Amino acid sequence: MPHGKTSYVCLPCRASYKQPYPGHHDHERVCPRCAAPLIHAGSAFAAPRRRDRAAWRTLSVLLNAGIRFHKSCCGGPGYRPRTLSEVRERMTHARRTGEPFARALVRGEVP
């Protein structure tokens, strides 16, 4: 039985590619369009439309913060912000409280 696939993302091209899971000796994956390194986004990732620049900016913030979209035992990856205003709201909360940025981004509700 073949192994499943997971998503890799090229932020400059705003493109997503499904590829086999990384192995122990895999080389760095590169974008077939621009040869930039691909970012492993996870198996539960759903790419926004290429022309939706705001969604790709939000995704860029999440991926650069180290947040991925992996499946959990009970369902999907959990809460992820979908708009820049949600990202800004969580960034403000993180600055005020001292909470790590990555943890504030995956927080479902901001107190």
Secondary structure, 3 states (H helix, E strand, C coil): CCCCEEEEEECCCCEEEEEECCCCCCCCCECCCCCCECEEEECCCCCCCCCCHHHHHHHHHHHHCCCCCCCECCECCCCCCCCHHHHHHHHHHHHHHCCCHHHHHCCCCCC
